[in-house]
Amino acid sequence: MTDVPLISVIVLNWNGKEYLYSCLESVKAQTYPNMETILVDNASTDGSAEYIKNLFSDLHVIINRENMGYGGGNNRGIREAKGRYIFILNSDTEIEKDCLELLWECIETNKNIGVTTPKILLYDRRDTIDAAGLTIYLDGLSIGRGRLEPQEKYCRREEVFFGSGCASLFRREMLEEISLFDEGFFAYAEDTDLGWRANLAGWKAYYVPEAIVYHHHSKKFGTYSSMKAFLVERNRIWVAWKNFPLPILCLWPFYTLSRYFYQGIGTLIRRGASGRFGQESSPLLLIFILMKAYLSGLRGLPAILRKRKEVQSKKRISNWEVFSLFKKYGIKAREIAFKE
């Protein structure tokens, strides 16, 4: 390949010394010939930034004085990146050597494609999907498409709602139009929010199953931690109020109650994420976390509504087309509740 555009690879790290070297080695081994790698360290305390500096002399390292969260950390990297395309990558991953090349080849096929996303497999269960894009629910929640399903089920290149924040290739023009990650979320659902803004503005996303990423899922906060439960619940409220048309917002409480109903059953029968959380903690703690999430969500609502004006001003699709996104890329409450 000659005269290919520059791709900026942004690796966000927070206390990821255990995985960081293998992640960066897999980036360095890419077949794509024109890229820069930027490591953004979110005030790690495990010495990972200093450790990696001595091993990769050509690495551009940005060290934040405080943990800016997923959105803040990645945004700083994006602002310093020079590439026409931006590849966002979690530090607890490894990628196959042709991953970037395959994602780039797909995104170049159509100027309306704003993001391409790989097949993300669990690192220690490589026959199992972590995410094949994102799937969405009518109360603002989202999960990885195909999560914990056999990877053979997701072998077709196809349009998806959006790419996973774990690993995705973004077109810079899209980010310049719809803005970067929302730094107020701190962690979780930033990719969902960005995906909604992209879809509302008419951008497309494609899943590229030949491009492979291996991911150590939720090693930082823990799969069933109270911090993760709080952030996921609060942020899905903000996703809905920031992006959903008013007719869908009117139905929003109904869909939330429907999900809670099935998650309550999951807690009782010990199935799904709520069931596992109930086993490892207390169902009363789950109720407390929900109350805390709603209070925090309400406190942040004035700022979210101000952002909503900007999002809706860039909307290029009809409300009916927004409804059709749920039909095309949606997931049911029962399925969410009983997923691990």
N, C-alpha and C positions, 0 to 999 in steps of 0.2 A: 504494500500500500504506500502511495506517495501523496503528499499534500493533504493529509488527513487533519481535521481540526484538533486542537488541544482539548483534552479532557482533564479537568481538575478533580482529583480524588481527595475527598475530605473524610478523614478518619477521626471520629470523635471519641475521646478517651476520658474515663473517670475511674481511677484505681483499677486499671485493666492490665497491669503488668503481666499477669499470668498468661494472657492471650495475645498481647500486643505484638510481640516479635513475629509469631507465626502469621498474624494478620498482615503485617507490613511485608513480610517475605512473599506472601501470595499476591499482593498488589505489585510488588517489584517484578514478579515473574510473568506479568501479563503480556500477551502477544500484541496487544494494541501498541503501536510504536510512538505515540506522541501524547504524553501525559505528565502532569506534575502531581506530587503527593503532598498534602498538607495535613499535619497532625494537629488537632486542636485539643489541648489538655484542659479539662475543667477543674483546675485546682486539686489535682490528685495528691494524696498524702502517702502513696506507696512507692514514691520515687520512680514511677514508670517513665515520666518525661525525660528525666536525666539519664536513666538507663538506656532508653531508645536512641537518644541523641548520639551516644557513643558508638552505636551500631549502624546507623544510617546517616552518613555524612551529607547526603544530598537531600535530606528530608527538611521541608519547611515546617518548623515547629512554632506553634502559637500557644503560649501559656497564659491562661486566664487566672487572675488573682482570686477569683471566687467561682464557685460552681454556677454557671449561667444556665444550667439545664440543657435539655436536648436542643430546643429551638435557638436559644442564645448562643450556644457553642457552635452549632452548625452555621448559623447566620454569620458569625464572625469569620469562619472559614470561607463561606461563599463570597463575602465582601472583599476578601483578599485574593480570591481565586482569579485566574486569568483566562480560564478555558471557556470555549463556546458551550461546552457541556459540563455539568457538575454531577459527579458520582458520589452520593452520600453512603457511607459505610460505617456500621458499628464496629468497635474495636474487638468485640468478642466473636469475630467471624474469620473464616478463611474462604477464598474464592478460587474457583477453577481458572486455569491460565487463559482461557479464551472468553471469559465472562464479559469483560468490557467490550471486546471486539464484537461479540454477538449482540449486546445491547445497543451499541452504536449503529451497527448495520440495520437494525430494526427501526431505530428512531429516525434514521436518514431516509426511510422509504416514504415518509409523509410529513409535510411541514406542520400538520395539525396534531401530530403526536408530541405531547409535551413531556412524557415520561415513559421509560421502559423499565420493567422490573423483572428480576430473575426468579428462578425456582429456588426458594430458600428451604433448606432441609435442616432438621435437627442434627447438631454436630455428632451426638452420640447415638442417633437412630437414623442412619442415612437413607433408610427406605421410607421415611416419614416426613410429610410436609410440615414446615413451620408456617410458611406463608407463600401463596401463589398469587400475589396481589392482595387487595382488600375487599371484604364484603361488608355491607352496611345494613343498619337497622333503623327503623323509623323514629327512634327516640335519641338518635345521635351516636349511638354506640357503633363500634366496628370491631371486627376481628380479622385475623389472617385468613384469607380464602384457603379452604382445604386443610385447615389446622388439624394436625394429628391423623390425617388420612393417608393412605398409601400413595407414594409419589407417582405411581404408574397412572393414577386417575387424572393427572394434570400434565399431560405431555403435548398439548396442542397450543400453538401460538395463537393468542386471541386477545380481544379487547377486554379490559377489566376496569373496575371503578377507578383505582389508582394504585400506585406502587407502595410497597411497605417502606416505612422509615428506617428499617434495618439496612436495606440496600436497594438503591434505585438510581437510575440515570436521568437527570433533569435537563431539559433544554433551557438555556439561560433566558431566551426571549420570553418564555412562559413565566419564569420567576420575576422578570422585570415588569411584566404586566400585572400579575396577581399578588405580588409582594412575597416576602420570604416566610419562614415559619413564624407562628405566633409565639413570642417569647414568654407571654403570660401563662402559658400552659405548664411550663417547667418540664414536665415529662408526661408522655403518653397522649395520644390522639392528635399530635401536631401534624402527622401525615394525613390523618382523616380530614382535618380542617383544611389543609392545603389541597387535598383532593377535591373537596367540595368547591373551593374557590376556582380550581382549575376546570371542573365540570361546568360550573355556572358560566364561566367565561368561554366555554366551547372547546376546550382542549381535550385530547384523547390520551388514554394510557394503554399500553400493550404489555402483556405478559410473554416473556421469552423463556420457555422451559429448557432450552439447550444451555442457557447461561445458569450456572450453578453456584450457590453460596451455602456454606455450612455455618450454622448459628448456635451458639451456647445460649439458649433462650432464657431471658429474665434472670441472669446470674447476679445482677446488681441489687435490685430490690427484692427479688424472690418472686416465684410464680404466684404465690398465694399470700403475699405480705399485706399488712394493713395499709402501708403507704401506697402501694400500687392500687389497691382497691379504692382508696380515697381519690387518688389522682384520676383514675379511669372514670369514676362516677362523676366527679366534678367537671372534668373536661368534656365529657359527652354532652352535658347540659349546655356548655358554652358552644360546642360545635353546632347544636341544633338552633340555638337562639341567634347565633351569628350568621348562619347560612340558609336555614330552611325558609321556604315561602310561608306566608301566614296561614294558608289552608292546612298545611301539614302541621304547623305549630299548634293549631286548634285540636288536632288529634294526638298530639305528643303525649299528654298525660295517660291516655288510654293505652298506648303502646308501652309506656313505661310500667304501668300497673300489670299489664299482661306479662312482661318480662319478669317482674318481681314475683308474680304468682308461680311461674315455672321454676324460678330460682329458689323460691321458698320450698317447693316440692323437692328440688335437688338437695337442699340442705337437710330435709327430713330423711330422704332415702340415701343420702351420701353419694350423690352423683353430680358430676360437673364441677366447675370451679367453686361454686358456692358450697357444694357438699364437702369438697376438700378443705375449703377455708373453715367450715364449721367443725371439721374433725381436728384441724390443727389449732384452732382458736375457739371462740365462743360465738354462737349465733347472736348473743346480745352485743358482742363487739361489732358484728356486722351491721346491726341496727344503728349503733353509735356512729360508725363510719359513714353510713348513709346520711344521718342527720348533719354530721360535720361537713360532708360534701355539699349538701344543699345550702347550708349557711354560707360556706365559702363561695359557692356558685352565685348566690344572691348578692353577696357583697361585690362580686366582680361583674355583675350584670350591667351596670351603667357603662362601664368601659366596653363591654362586649357589644352593647347596642350602638355605641358610637362607631365601632368597627363594622357593624352590620351595614350601616349606611354606605360605607365605601365598597363593601362586598357586593351589595345589591346594585350599586351604580355600574358595576362592571358585568352584570348578568346579561348573557346573550342567548339564553334558552328560556322557553316558556315554562310556566308552572306544570303544565301537562308533561313536558319533557323531564322535569324534575321527578314527578311521580313515576315516570317510566324507568328512571334510574334504579328505584327500589325494586321494581319488577325484574329488571335485568340483572342487578348485582346484589339484591337484598338477601337477608337471612331471617329465618323465623325465630320468634322468642323462645320456643321450645328447644330449637337447635342450639341457640346461644347458651341456654341454661344447662344443658347436659353435655356441653363441650368441656373438656378438662382445661 
